[in-house]
């Protein structure tokens, strides 16, 4: 059975979870080829913002990451941003709180 090619948010323990994970990773690879991406440890430098299309940082919490996106292409969806931050995964999902993307890790 073939499933739709889209970003799957929180697919762990669902039907076709392996296929959903493979599709997410495929989309992630396409995004990596299309955009220059940089994760930073703290606030980005001016050079980071000039040189990259997508710039973000991660603050690790218990069973989640709080992620701040400093720069992204206007055409990029929140799902695409979350997928990039989570390295093509999103098996436990993400949510958005204001300007913070919360990636569930457990």
N, C-alpha and C positions, 0 to 999 in steps of 0.2 A: 504494500500500500504506500502510495506517495503522499507526503504531506506538504502543505503550503510553505513556500520559501518566504519566511518573515522572521523577525526577531521574537524568540520565545522568552517570556519573562517568568521565571519561577517554574520551570518544567520538571524539576526533580520529583520522582515518584509518580509521574503521570504516564499516560499511555504514549507510546512512541518516544520515550525520553531520550534514547540514544540518537534517533534521527533528529530530534529537536536540537540536541547538543551539537550534532554535526553541522546542521544548518546554521546555527549561531556562529560556530567557528568559521564556517565558509564566509559568512557575511563580514565577520571581523577581519579576515584576511583581505577581503575586498576593500574595506575601509582603511586598513593599514597601507595598502597599495595606493590608495587615492589621496590620503592626507599625510602631512608631516605631523607626528604626534610626539608630545613630550610630557612626561610626568615629572613634577618638581617636588622637592622635599618641603619647601616653604613657599613663600610668595615668589612668583616668577620674576626674572629680570626683564628689563625692557628688550634686551636682545632675544630672549625666549619668545616674547610676544610678537616680535617682528619676524622671527625665523620659522615659527611653527604655525600650523593651521589649528591645532587642538592642543591646549595646555591645561593641565589639571594637577591637583595635589590630593593626597589621601591621608586622612587621619584615622588610624586604626582604633576600633572600639571592640567591645565584647560582641562577638558574632555578627559584626557589621563593619563597614567602612563608611565614614562620612567624607564625601568627595566634593571638592570645590572646583568648578570649571571656570577658568580665567579667560579662555578664548575658545571659540568654536565657530565653524562656518554657519551662517544663518540658515542654510538648507539642511543642517544636521538635526535629526530628531533627538529627543531626550533618550529614547531607546537606543539609538546608535551611540550616543555619548556613554551611556551606562555599559553597553557592550564593550566599547573600547577600554573603559576603565577596568572592567572585570576580565580583560584578556580573552574575550570571545566566549565567555561562559554564561553567566546569569542563571545558573540552575536553581539557586535559591531566591532569585528575584531582586528587584530594586524598587525603590519608591523615591519620590521627590518631596522635599520639605523646603519650601522657599527656594533659595539658590543652592541648596545642598542636595546632592544625589546620595541616597543611602543604599549601599550594596549589601545585601544579606549574604553572609559567608557561612552560616551554619543553621 
